[in-house]
Amino acid sequence: MNDTLVTLVGNAATGVEFRETTTGGMARFRFAVTPRRWDREKQLWTDGHTSFYTVWAWRTLALNLSGSVSVGEPLVVHGRLKVREEEREGQRRTFVDIEAVAVGHDLTRGTAAFRRVLRGEPALTARAGSAERAGASARPEGFTGPGGADGPDGPDVLGDPGDSGKPYGSATKRPTGRQKAGKKLASVP
């Protein structure tokens, strides 16, 4: 398959909307990317035109996003670029979406503390007000995006190691010291 993979650096422009679907969790948020350029005449950095993207995530990534990302936070988003055209109110409009494969905080602009989440412990990714979001059972009307109503066809590009119900990497091997330490940290309130 010839997908266009892109990596974008920018800021979360909206909060993450999380919905539970028949195939697992689904999340979306708007992402703003503003290039900065050195203006030689003024001898200072200036902002270029801001581009906005809708970032879509599925399953485990969607759940982790809902508990980890807030408006304005600097992020790095890696995923499949999707450009779609729709006709709304008699006008043809173009939308640019990213089907996220990986999302992380941009550590050039701050620090973050990573916590491994074990399947079945959603409280570790919960933020204030996310209990109401987690209770939603279907996509609201008009909530569409790449991959149709229930997500993209086929499995994640990198797979979902949490599907076994066990910590990452422990499905067939004995856990390493790092995995044991991560499990202990994940169980700490």
N, C-alpha and C positions, 0 to 999 in steps of 0.2 A: 504494500500500500504506500502511496506517495503522499504522505502528510507533510505539511509545512510546519516544522517545529520552530518556535520562537522563544526568546527569553527577554522579558521586559522588566525594567527597574522603574518603580514609581511609588505612588501612594494609594491606599484604599480610599476611594472617593465616597463610598456609602458603606453602611453596615452590611454584614453578611446575612442574607436571607436563607434560612435553612428549612427544608421540607423533607418529610419522610415520604418515600414513594414505594411502589410495590417491589422495586428492584433494589431498594436501599436508600440511603440519604442522598440529597441533592442540595447544593448551595450555589448561590450566585452573589456577586457584588460588582460594583463599577470600580474601575481601576484607572487612575489618571497618570499619564506619562508626560512629563514636561522636560524637554531638552534644555540644557544650559550651555551657553556659548560665551566665549571670551570676546568682548567688544574692544578691539584695539584702539578705536578712536576715543572712547570714554574711559578706557583702562579699568573695566570692571565686568563682572559676570552678569549676563542678562538672560532672562527666561525666554524660550521660544514658544511656539504655539502648543497648547496642551491637547493631547489626543486621549480619547476615552475609549475604554474597552469594557465589555461585559465578560467577566471571568466566571466560568461554570466549573463546578467540581462535583464528583460523584462518590458515593459510598464512604469509606473511611476518611478520605481527604476532606470531604464535605463536612463531616461531623467535627473533625479537628479544626477546620477553618472557623466554624461557627463559635468555637470556644477560644480561639486564639487571636482573631483579627478584629480590630476596631477601626473606626473612621480616622483617617489621617496617618495611620501607621505606614512606615516605609517598608515596601515588600519587593521581593524578586519572584516573578511568576514565570514558570516554564510550561509550555503546553502547545497544543495544536491550534494553529490559526484557522479561523473559519470566517469567511466573508459571505454575508447573505443580503439579498435585496428583497424588500417588501413594499407593497403599495398601501399607503395609509392616507386616508382623507384625500384621495385623488393624486397624491404625490408619491413618486418612487423614492424610497429612502434606502441607504446602505448602512448595515450594521456590522461591526467587527467584533467577533467573539473569540475567546481563548478557552479551549477545553483544557483545564489545568491538569498537568501530570505531577507537578511539584510546586509548592508555594512556601516561601520562607521569609523571615524578616531580614531586611537589609542591614547587616551588621557593620557596614561602614558608617552608619548614622546612629547607632545605639547598640545596646546589649540585649540579650534575650536569655531566658533560662528554659532549656528543653526538658520536657517531662514525657517519658514514654508512656503511652496509654495502652493498658491491657484491654482486650476485647471484653465487654460486659461491665466495664467500669466507666460509664459515660460521665459520672460526676467529676472526673479529672479534667474534662474539657468544658465543663459547664461554666458559664459566666452568668452574672445577674440577668434575669429575664429570659434566659435560654430555656427554662423549663416549659414555658408556654410555646416556644418555637418547636421544641422536641415533640410536643403533643400533637402537632399538625400531622394529619394522615394522608393528605392528598395535595396535589399541586392546585393552586388557585386558578380560576379561569384566566386565560391569557398569559399564563406563566410558561412561555415556550422558549426554546433555545436549540442549540445544536444537539443532534442525537434524538430528537423527537420527544415524546411525552415522558418516557421512562428512562432516559439516559442513552448514552452511546451504545452502539452494537458492539458486542464482544467485551473481553476483559480489559482491565487497566493495562497500559503498556508495561509497567513495572510489576504488575501483579498486586495482590493484596495479601501480604504475609499474615495479616491478622485473621484471615478467614478460618484458620484451623481452630480458633478459640484459645490458642496458646500464645505466649509471648513471641515476638519476632524471632525467627530462626530456630525455634525449639521444636518444630514439628517432627523432625527426624533425628536430630542430634541432641546430645546432652548440652545444657546451657553452659556458656563460658562464664568466667568471672565477671566480665562486663555485663552480660545479660542478667546474672544473679543480682548484681548491684543495682541495675536498672529496675529489676522487679521489686527490690526492697524499696527503692526510691519512689516507685509508682504507687506503692501501697501506703506511703506516709501521707497523712491528711494535709 
